[in-house]
Amino acid sequence: MAPGPYERVLETLEDLDARLAGLEVGYNETNASAAREHVDQLGDFFENDPEDFVALREAVERLVETEDSTHAATAKEHADALRDRVEAQLDDE
C-alpha cells in the first residue's frame, strides 16, 4: 500500500529535520538546497496552516541567503511543530 499524504509529509519532515541538523553543525550548500526543496514540497500540504509553515520558510530562506547556520535551529523548531501537528492529526484518524 502506498503511503498517504500524512505519511509522505512526515517523511519529508524527517528528511528536512536531518538536513537542518546537519546545517546546525555548519553551513553546507547541499543540505541548504535540499532543505529549501523540502520546504517547497510541503507548501501545498500546509497552505491552510500558515503560521509555523511561513516561519519555517522564512528561517530556511534566511539560512540560504545568509549562509548562516544559526538560522537552522529556528527552522528546526518550526519543522518540529509542524511534525507534531501532523502526528496529532494521524492519531485522531
N, CA, C and O atoms as a printed pandas DataFrame, in Angstrom:
     atom_number atom_name residue_name chain_id  residue_number  x_coord  y_coord  z_coord
0              1         N          MET        A               1    0.844   -1.183    0.000
1              2        CA          MET        A               1    0.000    0.000    0.000
2              3         C          MET        A               1    0.888    1.245    0.000
3              4         O          MET        A               1    1.849    1.334    0.764
4              5         N          ALA        A               2    0.558    2.191   -0.856
5              6        CA          ALA        A               2    1.325    3.433   -0.961
6              7         C          ALA        A               2    1.055    4.315    0.255
7              8         O          ALA        A               2   -0.054    4.328    0.789
8              9         N          PRO        A               3    2.071    5.046    0.684
9             10        CA          PRO        A               3    1.856    5.933    1.830
10            11         C          PRO        A               3    0.866    7.046    1.470
11            12         O          PRO        A               3    0.830    7.529    0.338
12            13         N          GLY        A               4    0.064    7.438    2.470
13            14        CA          GLY        A               4   -0.892    8.513    2.276
14            15         C          GLY        A               4   -0.215    9.871    2.414
15            16         O          GLY        A               4    0.992    9.952    2.643
16            17         N          PRO        A               5   -1.002   10.941    2.273
17            18        CA          PRO        A               5   -0.413   12.283    2.323
18            19         C          PRO        A               5    0.257   12.592    3.661
19            20         O          PRO        A               5    1.301   13.243    3.689
20            21         N          TYR        A               6   -0.324   12.139    4.762
21            22        CA          TYR        A               6    0.288   12.414    6.063
22            23         C          TYR        A               6    1.646   11.726    6.181
23            24         O          TYR        A               6    2.614   12.308    6.670
24            25         N          GLU        A               7    1.697   10.483    5.724
25            26        CA          GLU        A               7    2.954    9.727    5.811
26            27         C          GLU        A               7    4.029   10.361    4.941
27            28         O          GLU        A               7    5.188   10.450    5.347
28            29         N          ARG        A               8    3.642   10.808    3.724
29            30        CA          ARG        A               8    4.609   11.458    2.827
30            31         C          ARG        A               8    5.121   12.755    3.450
31            32         O          ARG        A               8    6.310   13.061    3.363
32            33         N          VAL        A               9    4.234   13.506    4.070
33            34        CA          VAL        A               9    4.648   14.749    4.717
34            35         C          VAL        A               9    5.595   14.450    5.874
35            36         O          VAL        A               9    6.598   15.140    6.057
36            37         N          LEU        A              10    5.275   13.421    6.652
37            38        CA          LEU        A              10    6.166   13.057    7.766
38            39         C          LEU        A              10    7.535   12.621    7.260
39            40         O          LEU        A              10    8.549   12.944    7.879
40            41         N          GLU        A              11    7.583   11.897    6.150
41            42        CA          GLU        A              11    8.871   11.504    5.573
42            43         C          GLU        A              11    9.658   12.728    5.126
43            44         O          GLU        A              11   10.867   12.808    5.345
44            45         N          THR        A              12    8.975   13.678    4.503
45            46        CA          THR        A              12    9.636   14.903    4.058
46            47         C          THR        A              12   10.137   15.695    5.263
47            48         O          THR        A              12   11.245   16.230    5.240
48            49         N          LEU        A              13    9.325   15.768    6.312
49            50        CA          LEU        A              13    9.741   16.478    7.521
50            51         C          LEU        A              13   10.918   15.786    8.201
51            52         O          LEU        A              13   11.789   16.457    8.754
52            53         N          GLU        A              14   10.959   14.457    8.169
53            54        CA          GLU        A              14   12.092   13.732    8.749
54            55         C          GLU        A              14   13.378   14.046    7.996
55            56         O          GLU        A              14   14.419   14.282    8.610
56            57         N          ASP        A              15   13.307   14.049    6.662
57            58        CA          ASP        A              15   14.496   14.364    5.883
58            59         C          ASP        A              15   14.900   15.821    6.090
59            60         O          ASP        A              15   16.086   16.133    6.201
60            61         N          LEU        A              16   13.912   16.705    6.140
61            62        CA          LEU        A              16   14.202   18.115    6.410
62            63         C          LEU        A              16   14.884   18.264    7.758
63            64         O          LEU        A              16   15.847   19.020    7.886
64            65         N          ASP        A              17   14.395   17.551    8.762
65            66        CA          ASP        A              17   14.980   17.597   10.097
66            67         C          ASP        A              17   16.453   17.172   10.060
67            68         O          ASP        A              17   17.300   17.789   10.705
68            69         N          ALA        A              18   16.744   16.121    9.306
69            70        CA          ALA        A              18   18.133   15.660    9.189
70            71         C          ALA        A              18   18.996   16.707    8.496
71            72         O          ALA        A              18   20.130   16.945    8.911
72            73         N          ARG        A              19   18.476   17.330    7.453
73            74        CA          ARG        A              19   19.226   18.387    6.747
74            75         C          ARG        A              19   19.485   19.566    7.683
75            76         O          ARG        A              19   20.589   20.108    7.715
76            77         N          LEU        A              20   18.460   19.960    8.446
77            78        CA          LEU        A              20   18.619   21.093    9.363
78            79         C          LEU        A              20   19.593   20.763   10.484
79            80         O          LEU        A              20   20.360   21.625   10.912
80            81         N          ALA        A              21   19.571   19.522   10.963
81            82        CA          ALA        A              21   20.530   19.111   11.994
82            83         C          ALA        A              21   21.955   19.239   11.462
83            84         O          ALA        A              21   22.849   19.701   12.172
84            85         N          GLY        A              22   22.163   18.831   10.222
85            86        CA          GLY        A              22   23.477   18.987    9.610
86            87         C          GLY        A              22   23.858   20.448    9.461
87            88         O          GLY        A              22   25.020   20.816    9.636
88            89         N          LEU        A              23   22.888   21.272    9.140
89            90        CA          LEU        A              23   23.145   22.705    8.978
90            91         C          LEU        A              23   23.415   23.398   10.311
91            92         O          LEU        A              23   24.092   24.424   10.351
92            93         N          GLU        A              24   22.888   22.841   11.398
93            94        CA          GLU        A              24   23.188   23.406   12.719
94            95         C          GLU        A              24   24.675   23.278   13.032
95            96         O          GLU        A              24   25.249   24.127   13.714
96            97         N          VAL        A              25   25.292   22.215   12.532
97            98        CA          VAL        A              25   26.713   21.974   12.761
98            99         C          VAL        A              25   27.552   22.934   11.920
99           100         O          VAL        A              25   28.593   23.416   12.366
100          101         N          GLY        A              26   27.092   23.204   10.703
101          102        CA          GLY        A              26   27.810   24.121    9.824
102          103         C          GLY        A              26   27.101   24.223    8.491
103          104         O          GLY        A              26   26.423   23.291    8.060
104          105         N          TYR        A              27   27.262   25.360    7.845
105          106        CA          TYR        A              27   26.580   25.587    6.574
106          107         C          TYR        A              27   27.140   24.669    5.505
107          108         O          TYR        A              27   28.352   24.480    5.397
108          109         N          ASN        A              28   26.227   24.095    4.709
109          110        CA          ASN        A              28   26.588   23.198    3.625
110          111         C          ASN        A              28   25.589   23.448    2.505
111          112         O          ASN        A              28   24.381   23.331    2.716
112          113         N          GLU        A              29   26.075   23.789    1.322
113          114        CA          GLU        A              29   25.208   24.137    0.195
114          115         C          GLU        A              29   24.247   23.003   -0.174
115          116         O          GLU        A              29   23.085   23.259   -0.488
116          117         N          THR        A              30   24.715   21.765   -0.138
117          118        CA          THR        A              30   23.860   20.624   -0.486
118          119         C          THR        A              30   22.688   20.502    0.479
119          120         O          THR        A              30   21.544   20.345    0.052
120          121         N          ASN        A              31   22.965   20.573    1.775
121          122        CA          ASN        A              31   21.892   20.495    2.771
122          123         C          ASN        A              31   20.960   21.697    2.685
123          124         O          ASN        A              31   19.747   21.559    2.840
124          125         N          ALA        A              32   21.519   22.862    2.440
125          126        CA          ALA        A              32   20.695   24.067    2.352
126          127         C          ALA        A              32   19.756   23.994    1.155
127          128         O          ALA        A              32   18.580   24.336    1.274
128          129         N          SER        A              33   20.252   23.558    0.016
129          130        CA          SER        A              33   19.401   23.424   -1.173
130          131         C          SER        A              33   18.322   22.369   -0.959
131          132         O          SER        A              33   17.171   22.564   -1.350
132          133         N          ALA        A              34   18.695   21.252   -0.339
133          134        CA          ALA        A              34   17.714   20.199   -0.063
134          135         C          ALA        A              34   16.655   20.692    0.916
135          136         O          ALA        A              34   15.474   20.388    0.748
136          137         N          ALA        A              35   17.060   21.446    1.933
137          138        CA          ALA        A              35   16.096   21.990    2.895
138          139         C          ALA        A              35   15.103   22.901    2.196
139          140         O          ALA        A              35   13.902   22.834    2.455
140          141         N          ARG        A              36   15.599   23.743    1.318
141          142        CA          ARG        A              36   14.722   24.656    0.571
142          143         C          ARG        A              36   13.741   23.853   -0.290
143          144         O          ARG        A              36   12.560   24.194   -0.351
144          145         N          GLU        A              37   14.211   22.795   -0.955
145          146        CA          GLU        A              37   13.339   21.958   -1.784
146          147         C          GLU        A              37   12.270   21.270   -0.945
147          148         O          GLU        A              37   11.115   21.182   -1.360
148          149         N          HIS        A              38   12.648   20.783    0.231
149          150        CA          HIS        A              38   11.677   20.125    1.104
150          151         C          HIS        A              38   10.597   21.106    1.550
151          152         O          HIS        A              38    9.418   20.756    1.597
152          153         N          VAL        A              39   10.992   22.310    1.871
153          154        CA          VAL        A              39   10.005   23.325    2.274
154          155         C          VAL        A              39    9.055   23.599    1.114
155          156         O          VAL        A              39    7.848   23.728    1.318
156          157         N          ASP        A              40    9.586   23.687   -0.091
157          158        CA          ASP        A              40    8.720   23.893   -1.253
158          159         C          ASP        A              40    7.729   22.743   -1.415
159          160         O          ASP        A              40    6.563   22.971   -1.736
160          161         N          GLN        A              41    8.182   21.511   -1.195
161          162        CA          GLN        A              41    7.304   20.348   -1.304
162          163         C          GLN        A              41    6.187   20.377   -0.259
163          164         O          GLN        A              41    5.084   19.892   -0.509
164          165         N          LEU        A              42    6.473   20.937    0.891
165          166        CA          LEU        A              42    5.487   20.973    1.979
166          167         C          LEU        A              42    4.453   22.078    1.814
167          168         O          LEU        A              42    3.422   22.072    2.487
168          169         N          GLY        A              43    4.719   23.015    0.933
169          170        CA          GLY        A              43    3.857   24.184    0.769
170          171         C          GLY        A              43    2.393   23.872    0.538
171          172         O          GLY        A              43    1.527   24.471    1.175
172          173         N          ASP        A              44    2.100   22.945   -0.360
173          174        CA          ASP        A              44    0.701   22.614   -0.660
174          175         C          ASP        A              44   -0.007   22.010    0.544
175          176         O          ASP        A              44   -1.170   22.318    0.806
176          177         N          PHE        A              45    0.689   21.156    1.269
177          178        CA          PHE        A              45    0.066   20.485    2.399
178          179         C          PHE        A              45   -0.300   21.475    3.506
179          180         O          PHE        A              45   -1.340   21.338    4.150
180          181         N          PHE        A              46    0.559   22.470    3.724
181          182        CA          PHE        A              46    0.344   23.398    4.835
182          183         C          PHE        A              46   -0.242   24.736    4.408
183          184         O          PHE        A              46   -0.169   25.707    5.162
184          185         N          GLU        A              47   -0.817   24.807    3.219
185          186        CA          GLU        A              47   -1.344   26.085    2.745
186          187         C          GLU        A              47   -2.457   26.641    3.641
187          188         O          GLU        A              47   -2.673   27.852    3.664
188          189         N          ASN        A              48   -3.158   25.788    4.369
189          190        CA          ASN        A              48   -4.216   26.245    5.269
190          191         C          ASN        A              48   -3.751   26.367    6.716
191          192         O          ASN        A              48   -4.555   26.648    7.605
192          193         N          ASP        A              49   -2.481   26.163    6.953
193          194        CA          ASP        A              49   -1.920   26.211    8.303
194          195         C          ASP        A              49   -0.633   27.036    8.245
195          196         O          ASP        A              49    0.461   26.515    8.463
196          197         N          PRO        A              50   -0.778   28.320    7.951
197          198        CA          PRO        A              50    0.389   29.089    7.551
198          199         C          PRO        A              50    1.365   29.516    8.651
199          200         O          PRO        A              50    2.528   29.769    8.336
200          201         N          GLU        A              51    0.972   29.608    9.889
201          202        CA          GLU        A              51    1.828   30.242   10.896
202          203         C          GLU        A              51    3.201   29.584   11.023
203          204         O          GLU        A              51    4.216   30.232   10.764
204          205         N          ASP        A              52    3.252   28.325   11.410
205          206        CA          ASP        A              52    4.550   27.661   11.542
206          207         C          ASP        A              52    5.201   27.424   10.187
207          208         O          ASP        A              52    6.426   27.472   10.071
208          209         N          PHE        A              53    4.392   27.169    9.160
209          210        CA          PHE        A              53    4.978   26.936    7.848
210          211         C          PHE        A              53    5.647   28.197    7.312
211          212         O          PHE        A              53    6.761   28.132    6.793
212          213         N          VAL        A              54    4.986   29.327    7.430
213          214        CA          VAL        A              54    5.580   30.592    6.963
214          215         C          VAL        A              54    6.861   30.873    7.743
215          216         O          VAL        A              54    7.859   31.296    7.161
216          217         N          ALA        A              55    6.841   30.644    9.046
217          218        CA          ALA        A              55    8.041   30.860    9.858
218          219         C          ALA        A              55    9.164   29.908    9.437
219          220         O          ALA        A              55   10.330   30.301    9.397
220          221         N          LEU        A              56    8.811   28.653    9.121
221          222        CA          LEU        A              56    9.798   27.686    8.639
222          223         C          LEU        A              56   10.394   28.166    7.320
223          224         O          LEU        A              56   11.614   28.189    7.158
224          225         N          ARG        A              57    9.542   28.542    6.391
225          226        CA          ARG        A              57   10.014   29.009    5.077
226          227         C          ARG        A              57   10.943   30.217    5.243
227          228         O          ARG        A              57   11.999   30.280    4.613
228          229         N          GLU        A              58   10.554   31.163    6.080
229          230        CA          GLU        A              58   11.377   32.359    6.281
230          231         C          GLU        A              58   12.731   32.011    6.895
231          232         O          GLU        A              58   13.754   32.564    6.491
232          233         N          ALA        A              59   12.746   31.100    7.867
233          234        CA          ALA        A              59   14.004   30.714    8.508
234          235         C          ALA        A              59   14.930   30.011    7.515
235          236         O          ALA        A              59   16.137   30.252    7.511
236          237         N          VAL        A              60   14.365   29.145    6.676
237          238        CA          VAL        A              60   15.184   28.448    5.680
238          239         C          VAL        A              60   15.703   29.443    4.639
239          240         O          VAL        A              60   16.856   29.356    4.219
240          241         N          GLU        A              61   14.862   30.378    4.228
241          242        CA          GLU        A              61   15.321   31.392    3.265
242          243         C          GLU        A              61   16.451   32.241    3.855
243          244         O          GLU        A              61   17.432   32.526    3.169
244          245         N          ARG        A              62   16.318   32.646    5.122
245          246        CA          ARG        A              62   17.402   33.412    5.771
246          247         C          ARG        A              62   18.677   32.575    5.838
247          248         O          ARG        A              62   19.779   33.077    5.615
248          249         N          LEU        A              63   18.510   31.306    6.146
249          250        CA          LEU        A              63   19.645   30.389    6.217
250          251         C          LEU        A              63   20.372   30.328    4.873
251          252         O          LEU        A              63   21.597   30.443    4.818
252          253         N          VAL        A              64   19.618   30.149    3.801
253          254        CA          VAL        A              64   20.213   30.026    2.472
254          255         C          VAL        A              64   20.831   31.356    2.028
255          256         O          VAL        A              64   21.948   31.382    1.510
256          257         N          GLU        A              65   20.110   32.446    2.231
257          258        CA          GLU        A              65   20.588   33.754    1.776
258          259         C          GLU        A              65   21.838   34.210    2.519
259          260         O          GLU        A              65   22.754   34.771    1.916
260          261         N          THR        A              66   21.875   33.972    3.818
261          262        CA          THR        A              66   22.998   34.468    4.618
262          263         C          THR        A              66   24.101   33.426    4.808
263          264         O          THR        A              66   25.199   33.754    5.256
264          265         N          GLU        A              67   23.807   32.179    4.470
265          266        CA          GLU        A              67   24.729   31.063    4.716
266          267         C          GLU        A              67   25.150   31.017    6.189
267          268         O          GLU        A              67   26.280   30.663    6.525
268          269         N          ASP        A              68   24.202   31.388    7.049
269          270        CA          ASP        A              68   24.431   31.447    8.497
270          271         C          ASP        A              68   23.667   30.301    9.151
271          272         O          ASP        A              68   22.436   30.303    9.186
272          273         N          SER        A              69   24.406   29.324    9.667
273          274        CA          SER        A              69   23.784   28.115   10.203
274          275         C          SER        A              69   23.000   28.350   11.486
275          276         O          SER        A              69   22.299   27.448   11.944
276          277         N          THR        A              70   23.097   29.538   12.080
277          278        CA          THR        A              70   22.318   29.795   13.295
278          279         C          THR        A              70   20.811   29.792   13.011
279          280         O          THR        A              70   20.011   29.584   13.922
280          281         N          HIS        A              71   20.425   30.021   11.757
281          282        CA          HIS        A              71   19.001   30.009   11.404
282          283         C          HIS        A              71   18.442   28.589   11.343
283          284         O          HIS        A              71   17.225   28.404   11.335
284          285         N          ALA        A              72   19.315   27.593   11.299
285          286        CA          ALA        A              72   18.860   26.204   11.219
286          287         C          ALA        A              72   18.090   25.796   12.468
287          288         O          ALA        A              72   17.110   25.059   12.369
288          289         N          ALA        A              73   18.514   26.261   13.638
289          290        CA          ALA        A              73   17.821   25.900   14.880
290          291         C          ALA        A              73   16.396   26.446   14.881
291          292         O          ALA        A              73   15.471   25.756   15.310
292          293         N          THR        A              74   16.211   27.663   14.412
293          294        CA          THR        A              74   14.877   28.254   14.336
294          295         C          THR        A              74   14.010   27.474   13.349
295          296         O          THR        A              74   12.851   27.170   13.630
296          297         N          ALA        A              75   14.579   27.159   12.203
297          298        CA          ALA        A              75   13.835   26.388   11.209
298          299         C          ALA        A              75   13.449   25.029   11.774
299          300         O          ALA        A              75   12.334   24.555   11.555
300          301         N          LYS        A              76   14.358   24.410   12.491
301          302        CA          LYS        A              76   14.106   23.082   13.075
302          303         C          LYS        A              76   12.947   23.140   14.081
303          304         O          LYS        A              76   12.121   22.229   14.123
304          305         N          GLU        A              77   12.884   24.190   14.879
305          306        CA          GLU        A              77   11.777   24.340   15.839
306          307         C          GLU        A              77   10.434   24.374   15.119
307          308         O          GLU        A              77    9.478   23.731   15.554
308          309         N          HIS        A              78   10.358   25.119   14.025
309          310        CA          HIS        A              78    9.101   25.225   13.279
310          311         C          HIS        A              78    8.771   23.917   12.564
311          312         O          HIS        A              78    7.608   23.519   12.495
312          313         N          ALA        A              79    9.793   23.250   12.033
313          314        CA          ALA        A              79    9.566   21.953   11.386
314          315         C          ALA        A              79    9.065   20.934   12.409
315          316         O          ALA        A              79    8.181   20.133   12.108
316          317         N          ASP        A              80    9.630   20.966   13.614
317          318        CA          ASP        A              80    9.181   20.053   14.671
318          319         C          ASP        A              80    7.730   20.329   15.067
319          320         O          ASP        A              80    6.967   19.396   15.319
320          321         N          ALA        A              81    7.352   21.597   15.121
321          322        CA          ALA        A              81    5.964   21.949   15.453
322          323         C          ALA        A              81    5.016   21.433   14.377
323          324         O          ALA        A              81    3.932   20.939   14.690
324          325         N          LEU        A              82    5.415   21.543   13.110
325          326        CA          LEU        A              82    4.585   21.021   12.024
326          327         C          LEU        A              82    4.488   19.503   12.095
327          328         O          LEU        A              82    3.410   18.946   11.886
328          329         N          ARG        A              83    5.590   18.828   12.386
329          330        CA          ARG        A              83    5.585   17.376   12.517
330          331         C          ARG        A              83    4.636   16.947   13.641
331          332         O          ARG        A              83    3.860   16.004   13.485
332          333         N          ASP        A              84    4.710   17.652   14.771
333          334        CA          ASP        A              84    3.826   17.327   15.893
334          335         C          ASP        A              84    2.357   17.463   15.494
335          336         O          ASP        A              84    1.525   16.651   15.898
336          337         N          ARG        A              85    2.042   18.480   14.709
337          338        CA          ARG        A              85    0.662   18.679   14.258
338          339         C          ARG        A              85    0.195   17.557   13.351
339          340         O          ARG        A              85   -0.925   17.063   13.480
340          341         N          VAL        A              86    1.070   17.157   12.425
341          342        CA          VAL        A              86    0.709   16.077   11.505
342          343         C          VAL        A              86    0.523   14.774   12.271
343          344         O          VAL        A              86   -0.425   14.031   12.017
344          345         N          GLU        A              87    1.419   14.496   13.202
345          346        CA          GLU        A              87    1.293   13.271   14.007
346          347         C          GLU        A              87    0.003   13.283   14.822
347          348         O          GLU        A              87   -0.640   12.243   14.966
348          349         N          ALA        A              88   -0.382   14.431   15.352
349          350        CA          ALA        A              88   -1.628   14.538   16.098
350          351         C          ALA        A              88   -2.827   14.281   15.193
351          352         O          ALA        A              88   -3.794   13.641   15.607
352          353         N          GLN        A              89   -2.769   14.774   13.966
353          354        CA          GLN        A              89   -3.861   14.542   13.014
354          355         C          GLN        A              89   -3.963   13.055   12.681
355          356         O          GLN        A              89   -5.062   12.514   12.556
356          357         N          LEU        A              90   -2.817   12.401   12.538
357          358        CA          LEU        A              90   -2.823   10.955   12.271
358          359         C          LEU        A              90   -3.421   10.195   13.434
359          360         O          LEU        A              90   -4.192    9.257   13.234
360          361         N          ASP        A              91   -3.075   10.591   14.651
361          362        CA          ASP        A              91   -3.602    9.931   15.845
362          363         C          ASP        A              91   -5.110   10.083   15.957
363          364         O          ASP        A              91   -5.789    9.192   16.468
364          365         N          ASP        A              92   -5.640   11.211   15.481
365          366        CA          ASP        A              92   -7.069   11.474   15.566
366          367         C          ASP        A              92   -7.879   10.667   14.537
367          368         O          ASP        A              92   -9.093   10.519   14.676
368          369         N          GLU        A              93   -7.209   10.158   13.523
369          370        CA          GLU        A              93   -7.933    9.414   12.485
370          371         C          GLU        A              93   -8.167    7.983   12.859
371          372         O          GLU        A              93   -8.764    7.233   12.086
